[in-house]
Amino acid sequence: MADKKTLKLLETTPYDYRWARAEEWKPAMMMVWKTFMKFESPDYSQEGVKEFFEFITDDDIYKAFLGGSYRMMVALDGDRIIGVGSVRNMNILSLLFVDEDYHKQGVGTVLLELLGSYVKETNKEFIFKVKAAPYAVDFYKNRGFCATSCEQEKGGIRVTPMEKVL
């Protein structure tokens, strides 16, 4: 599933990465919410914060996860979920969050590389897309993503559409 670059990254990380299990959904979304509130919510209106919460607690997305159409990968330090990355619609990165205690340790980069490999090798897609939150735009730029249009806002959610050729 992983290319040489990703395998090299995996060799240097002390954490485990794998597809999430059903029982990990709620703890993963709790970590996502906590991280969102700390780092991203200051850039959003009250409406945007509410919209994000409704997205991560929506039964339809949970059912899509259980059914396999919303793929989610976790990064683990022992049993602790320290990172989450998900893909929807074959090539769209939906969530990428790393617990505050693990920022700047490569966790997000490894998740992004693993999900990119999945998109390319399994889904046969060669364009990886993301709607980046203001806090994450530089992270994605530094990993080869380019903005495809200016920042947009819908329902209080601010994003910059970006993509990367895999």
Secondary structure, DSSP 8 states (H G I E B T S, - for coil): ---HHHHHHHHH-SSEEEE--GGGHHHHHHHHHHHIIIIIGGGS-HHHHHHHHHHHT-HHHHHHHHHTSSEEEEEEETTEEEEEEEEETTTEEEEEEE-GGGTTTTHHHHHHHHHHHHHHHTS---EEEEEE-GGGHHHHHTTT-EESS--EEETTEEEEEEEEE-
